[in-house]
């Protein structure tokens, strides 16, 4: 893994076929042909030649599969003419069967190639949509150093609803990180709704509770139109970091608590006393939105993340211990911290893949401008 992951890393593998792969069916043809020619008259190994086009169809395109099938048929013809003749009934049926199997293998290789092209196109469209929705954060926002990363789960054509954004105000910086329930393009649409509402209101709402209430109204209005109340919601953490005060104001809407990596050493979880319900569920739960203030001094790093980080499991089923791991890496700047977490997270996850998308944002307070 690249130690500086991009904001939207790809999990695609190149469809190119290596020489080592192509050597396998040709080596099989040569081996079966040689042994069959030298074998006793009652031994016939010709049916094993059908494995060559079948194996090729699993990794190569229809042209290469058809070519390997043709070579296998020619090899069977050589065996027939060497041992008896082409008119020998046994060899005739072997040749006919090999031609049919090669044709089927070539057809299925064609279907696989068409499917891979469709998946690649769908991935490209989905990722382009996500990049439009989830704009990369700048490296610096006012007195804050910022780094962000999005790790997509290794699933075909699936992108999640993890989101983050930042907005600069006259007195500080506002940020949001969230996770839409569900996956796919519907989740991306919900994420786009939340991000659009945040960007439209972050500069206008005077207080953080007012901003969260605006987001709740926007999400609830959309869900009311879909008739799925209670089924779709968005967990979110909304923050405001003033330029002139060494604090951070936080409203948690059912989201995992941010981690504060202290410059002096140690990690604190910013657990709010009165969390708000997830966006889209306020109508089902009687609650009021309040912001809680925490110290955030120069040199401290604030780590925001979605539950895809915490839910990564290793081979034994253990969840990723984010707070414990981060506490072992003091003094890292935002980008270096995310690099370390990403590398360690993927090493922890079984098969080096995540079951759910994961987003992280690291923020460091530096000297006031």
C-alpha positions as CSV (number, residue, x, y, z in Angstrom):
1,X,0.0,0.0,0.0
2,X,1.1,3.5,-0.8
3,X,2.1,5.2,2.5
4,X,0.3,8.4,1.3
5,X,-3.1,7.1,0.2
6,X,-5.1,9.4,-2.1
7,X,-8.5,10.7,-1.0
8,X,-10.3,8.1,-3.1
9,X,-8.0,5.1,-3.5
10,X,-8.9,2.6,-6.2
11,X,-9.1,-1.1,-5.5
12,X,-9.0,-2.2,-9.1
13,X,-6.6,-4.7,-10.5
14,X,-5.3,-4.6,-14.0
15,X,-6.9,-7.2,-16.3
16,X,-3.6,-7.8,-18.2
17,X,-2.5,-11.4,-18.6
18,X,1.0,-12.4,-17.6
19,X,3.4,-14.6,-19.5
20,X,3.4,-17.1,-16.6
21,X,-0.3,-17.6,-16.9
22,X,-0.2,-18.2,-20.6
23,X,2.6,-20.7,-20.2
24,X,0.4,-23.0,-18.2
25,X,-2.1,-24.1,-21.0
26,X,0.7,-24.4,-23.6
27,X,2.9,-26.4,-21.2
28,X,-0.2,-28.6,-20.5
29,X,-0.7,-29.2,-24.2
30,X,2.9,-30.1,-24.8
31,X,3.1,-32.4,-21.8
32,X,-0.2,-34.3,-22.7
33,X,0.8,-34.6,-26.3
34,X,4.2,-36.0,-25.6
35,X,3.0,-38.5,-23.0
36,X,0.1,-39.6,-25.2
37,X,2.4,-40.2,-28.2
38,X,4.7,-42.3,-26.0
39,X,2.0,-44.1,-24.1
40,X,1.0,-47.8,-24.7
41,X,-1.8,-48.3,-27.3
42,X,-4.5,-48.9,-24.7
43,X,-3.8,-45.5,-22.9
44,X,-5.4,-42.4,-24.3
45,X,-4.7,-39.0,-22.7
46,X,-6.3,-36.8,-25.3
47,X,-9.3,-35.8,-23.1
48,X,-6.9,-34.0,-20.8
49,X,-6.2,-31.5,-23.6
50,X,-9.7,-30.0,-22.9
51,X,-8.2,-28.5,-19.7
52,X,-6.1,-26.1,-21.7
53,X,-8.8,-23.9,-23.2
54,X,-10.9,-24.3,-20.0
55,X,-8.0,-23.0,-17.9
56,X,-7.3,-20.2,-20.4
57,X,-11.0,-19.0,-20.3
58,X,-10.6,-18.2,-16.6
59,X,-8.1,-15.4,-17.1
60,X,-7.8,-14.6,-20.8
61,X,-10.1,-13.2,-23.4
62,X,-12.0,-15.1,-26.1
63,X,-9.3,-14.6,-28.8
64,X,-6.6,-16.2,-26.7
65,X,-8.9,-18.9,-25.5
66,X,-9.9,-19.7,-29.0
67,X,-6.2,-19.8,-30.0
68,X,-5.3,-22.2,-27.2
69,X,-8.3,-24.4,-28.2
70,X,-7.0,-24.4,-31.8
71,X,-3.5,-25.4,-30.6
72,X,-5.1,-28.2,-28.5
73,X,-7.1,-29.5,-31.5
74,X,-4.0,-29.5,-33.7
75,X,-2.1,-31.4,-30.9
76,X,-4.8,-34.0,-30.9
77,X,-4.5,-34.3,-34.7
78,X,-0.8,-34.9,-34.3
79,X,-1.4,-37.6,-31.7
80,X,-4.0,-39.3,-33.9
81,X,-1.8,-39.3,-37.0
82,X,1.2,-40.5,-35.0
83,X,-0.5,-43.3,-33.1
84,X,-3.1,-44.5,-35.7
85,X,-4.9,-42.2,-38.2
86,X,-7.4,-39.4,-38.3
87,X,-10.1,-41.9,-39.4
88,X,-9.7,-43.9,-36.1
89,X,-13.1,-43.7,-34.4
90,X,-11.6,-43.0,-30.9
91,X,-9.4,-40.1,-32.0
92,X,-12.2,-38.7,-34.3
93,X,-14.6,-38.5,-31.3
94,X,-11.8,-37.0,-29.2
95,X,-11.2,-34.3,-31.8
96,X,-14.9,-33.5,-32.1
97,X,-15.3,-33.3,-28.3
98,X,-12.2,-31.0,-28.0
99,X,-13.6,-28.7,-30.7
100,X,-16.9,-28.4,-28.9
101,X,-15.3,-27.8,-25.5
102,X,-13.0,-25.2,-27.0
103,X,-16.0,-23.4,-28.6
104,X,-17.8,-23.4,-25.2
105,X,-14.7,-22.1,-23.4
106,X,-14.3,-19.3,-25.9
107,X,-17.9,-18.3,-25.6
108,X,-17.7,-18.2,-21.8
109,X,-14.5,-16.2,-22.0
110,X,-16.4,-13.7,-24.1
111,X,-19.2,-13.5,-21.5
112,X,-16.6,-13.0,-18.7
113,X,-14.9,-10.2,-20.7
114,X,-18.2,-8.4,-21.3
115,X,-19.1,-8.7,-17.6
116,X,-15.7,-7.2,-16.6
117,X,-16.2,-4.3,-19.0
118,X,-19.6,-3.6,-17.5
119,X,-18.3,-3.7,-14.0
120,X,-15.4,-1.5,-14.8
121,X,-17.7,1.1,-16.4
122,X,-20.1,1.0,-13.5
123,X,-17.2,1.4,-11.1
124,X,-15.9,4.4,-13.1
125,X,-19.3,6.1,-13.1
126,X,-19.9,5.4,-9.4
127,X,-16.4,6.7,-8.4
128,X,-16.8,9.8,-10.5
129,X,-20.1,10.5,-8.8
130,X,-18.5,10.0,-5.4
131,X,-15.6,12.3,-6.3
132,X,-18.1,15.0,-7.3
133,X,-20.0,14.6,-4.1
134,X,-17.0,14.2,-1.8
135,X,-14.6,16.9,-2.7
136,X,-11.0,16.6,-1.3
137,X,-10.3,18.8,1.7
138,X,-7.5,21.3,1.4
139,X,-4.2,20.7,3.3
140,X,-4.8,23.9,5.2
141,X,-7.9,25.7,6.4
142,X,-7.1,28.9,8.3
143,X,-4.9,27.9,11.3
144,X,-5.7,24.2,10.8
145,X,-3.6,21.6,9.1
146,X,-6.0,19.1,7.5
147,X,-5.7,15.6,5.9
148,X,-8.4,13.3,4.7
149,X,-8.7,9.8,3.3
150,X,-11.5,7.6,2.0
151,X,-11.0,3.8,1.9
152,X,-13.5,2.0,-0.2
153,X,-14.6,-1.5,0.7
154,X,-13.4,-4.2,-1.8
155,X,-16.8,-4.9,-3.4
156,X,-17.8,-4.7,-7.0
157,X,-19.4,-1.4,-8.0
158,X,-20.3,-0.6,-4.4
159,X,-19.6,2.8,-2.9
160,X,-20.8,3.9,0.4
161,X,-22.3,6.9,2.0
162,X,-19.4,8.1,4.1
163,X,-19.0,11.8,3.9
164,X,-17.0,14.7,5.2
165,X,-16.7,18.4,4.4
166,X,-15.3,21.7,5.7
167,X,-16.5,25.3,5.5
168,X,-14.6,28.4,6.4
169,X,-16.6,31.1,8.3
170,X,-15.7,34.6,9.5
171,X,-14.6,33.4,12.9
172,X,-13.4,29.8,12.4
173,X,-13.9,26.5,10.6
174,X,-16.9,24.2,10.6
175,X,-16.6,20.5,9.7
176,X,-18.9,17.5,9.3
177,X,-18.2,13.8,9.1
178,X,-21.0,11.3,8.7
179,X,-22.1,7.9,7.5
180,X,-25.3,7.2,5.6
181,X,-27.1,4.0,6.4
182,X,-26.8,1.6,3.4
183,X,-24.6,1.4,0.3
184,X,-24.7,2.1,-3.4
185,X,-25.9,5.0,-5.4
186,X,-28.9,5.6,-3.0
187,X,-26.5,6.1,-0.1
188,X,-24.4,8.4,-2.3
189,X,-27.5,10.4,-3.1
190,X,-28.3,10.8,0.7
191,X,-24.7,11.8,1.3
192,X,-24.9,14.4,-1.4
193,X,-28.1,15.8,0.2
194,X,-26.3,16.2,3.6
195,X,-23.2,17.7,2.1
196,X,-25.2,20.1,0.0
197,X,-27.2,21.2,3.0
198,X,-24.0,21.7,5.0
199,X,-22.3,23.7,2.4
200,X,-25.4,25.9,1.9
201,X,-26.0,26.6,5.6
202,X,-22.5,26.5,7.2
203,X,-21.9,30.1,6.4
204,X,-25.4,31.3,7.4
205,X,-26.4,29.6,10.7
206,X,-25.1,31.5,13.6
207,X,-24.8,28.6,16.1
208,X,-23.8,25.0,15.7
209,X,-27.2,23.7,17.0
210,X,-28.9,25.8,14.4
211,X,-26.8,24.3,11.7
212,X,-27.6,20.8,12.9
213,X,-31.3,21.6,13.0
214,X,-31.1,22.8,9.4
215,X,-29.4,19.5,8.4
216,X,-32.0,17.5,10.2
217,X,-34.8,19.4,8.5
218,X,-33.2,18.8,5.1
219,X,-32.7,15.1,5.7
220,X,-36.2,14.6,7.2
221,X,-37.9,16.4,4.3
222,X,-36.2,14.1,1.8
223,X,-37.0,11.0,3.8
224,X,-40.6,12.0,4.3
225,X,-40.9,12.1,0.5
226,X,-39.5,8.6,0.2
227,X,-41.9,7.1,2.8
228,X,-39.1,5.2,4.6
229,X,-39.1,7.0,7.9
230,X,-36.9,5.2,10.4
231,X,-35.2,3.1,7.7
232,X,-32.7,5.7,6.4
233,X,-30.7,8.0,8.6
234,X,-27.3,9.6,8.8
235,X,-24.9,9.5,11.8
236,X,-22.8,12.7,11.9
237,X,-20.4,14.7,14.0
238,X,-20.6,18.5,13.4
239,X,-17.8,20.6,14.7
240,X,-16.8,24.2,14.9
241,X,-13.2,25.3,15.6
242,X,-12.8,29.0,16.4
243,X,-9.7,30.7,15.3
244,X,-9.3,32.8,18.4
245,X,-10.0,30.2,21.1
246,X,-8.2,26.9,21.8
247,X,-11.4,24.9,21.8
248,X,-13.6,22.8,19.6
249,X,-17.4,22.8,19.8
250,X,-19.0,19.5,19.0
251,X,-22.5,18.1,18.2
252,X,-22.7,14.4,17.9
253,X,-25.6,12.9,16.0
254,X,-25.2,9.3,16.9
255,X,-21.7,9.2,15.5
256,X,-18.5,7.6,16.9
257,X,-16.7,10.1,19.2
258,X,-13.7,11.9,17.7
259,X,-10.3,11.2,19.2
260,X,-8.1,14.0,20.5
261,X,-4.4,13.2,20.2
262,X,-2.7,15.4,22.7
263,X,0.6,17.1,21.9
264,X,1.8,16.2,25.4
265,X,0.9,12.6,24.9
266,X,-2.2,10.5,25.3
267,X,-5.5,10.2,23.5
268,X,-9.0,11.4,24.7
269,X,-12.3,10.4,23.3
270,X,-14.6,13.4,22.9
271,X,-17.8,11.9,24.3
272,X,-20.6,14.4,24.5
273,X,-23.0,14.3,27.5
274,X,-26.1,14.8,25.4
275,X,-25.8,13.3,21.9
276,X,-28.5,14.1,19.4
277,X,-30.2,11.4,17.4
278,X,-28.9,10.6,13.9
279,X,-30.1,13.0,11.2
280,X,-33.5,11.8,9.9
281,X,-34.6,10.4,13.3
282,X,-35.2,13.5,15.3
283,X,-39.0,13.2,14.7
284,X,-39.0,9.8,16.4
285,X,-37.0,10.8,19.5
286,X,-37.7,13.8,21.8
287,X,-34.4,15.6,22.1
288,X,-32.7,19.0,21.8
289,X,-29.5,19.8,20.0
290,X,-26.7,21.1,22.2
291,X,-23.0,21.7,21.5
292,X,-20.4,20.7,23.9
293,X,-17.0,22.4,24.2
294,X,-13.6,20.6,24.5
295,X,-10.1,21.9,24.8
296,X,-8.2,21.9,21.5
297,X,-4.8,23.6,21.9
298,X,-1.9,24.2,19.5
299,X,-0.2,21.0,18.5
300,X,-3.1,18.7,19.3
301,X,-4.5,16.6,16.5
302,X,-8.2,15.8,16.2
303,X,-9.1,12.5,14.4
304,X,-12.6,12.1,12.9
305,X,-13.6,8.8,11.5
306,X,-16.6,6.7,10.5
307,X,-17.6,3.3,11.9
308,X,-16.0,1.4,9.0
309,X,-12.7,2.0,10.8
310,X,-13.9,0.5,14.1
311,X,-15.8,-2.4,12.5
312,X,-12.8,-3.8,10.6
313,X,-12.2,-7.3,11.9
314,X,-9.1,-9.5,11.9
315,X,-9.0,-13.2,11.2
316,X,-10.1,-13.9,14.7
317,X,-13.1,-11.5,14.5
318,X,-11.6,-8.8,16.8
319,X,-12.5,-5.2,16.0
320,X,-9.8,-2.6,15.1
321,X,-8.6,-0.9,18.4
322,X,-8.3,2.6,16.9
323,X,-7.8,4.6,20.2
324,X,-5.1,2.1,21.4
325,X,-3.2,2.2,18.2
326,X,-3.3,5.9,17.8
327,X,-2.0,6.4,21.4
328,X,1.1,4.5,20.4
329,X,2.0,7.0,17.6
330,X,2.4,10.4,19.4
331,X,3.6,13.5,17.6
332,X,2.5,12.6,14.1
333,X,1.2,15.4,11.8
334,X,-2.3,14.9,10.2
335,X,-1.1,13.2,6.9
336,X,1.5,11.1,8.6
337,X,-1.1,10.0,11.2
338,X,-3.6,9.0,8.5
339,X,-0.9,7.1,6.6
340,X,0.0,5.1,9.7
341,X,-3.7,4.4,10.5
342,X,-4.5,3.3,6.9
343,X,-1.5,1.0,6.8
344,X,-2.2,-0.6,10.2
345,X,-6.0,-0.8,9.5
346,X,-5.5,-2.8,6.3
347,X,-2.9,-5.0,7.9
348,X,-5.4,-5.7,10.7
349,X,-8.4,-6.4,8.4
350,X,-8.8,-10.0,7.3
351,X,-7.6,-10.4,3.8
352,X,-6.4,-6.7,3.8
353,X,-9.9,-5.6,2.8
354,X,-12.6,-3.7,4.6
355,X,-16.2,-4.9,5.0
356,X,-17.4,-1.3,4.9
357,X,-16.2,2.0,3.6
358,X,-14.1,4.1,6.0
359,X,-13.4,7.8,6.0
360,X,-11.1,9.7,8.2
361,X,-10.1,13.4,8.7
362,X,-7.2,14.5,10.8
363,X,-7.0,18.2,12.0
364,X,-4.1,19.9,13.7
365,X,-4.3,23.3,15.4
366,X,-1.3,25.3,14.7
367,X,-0.4,28.9,15.6
368,X,-3.2,31.4,14.9
369,X,-2.7,33.3,11.6
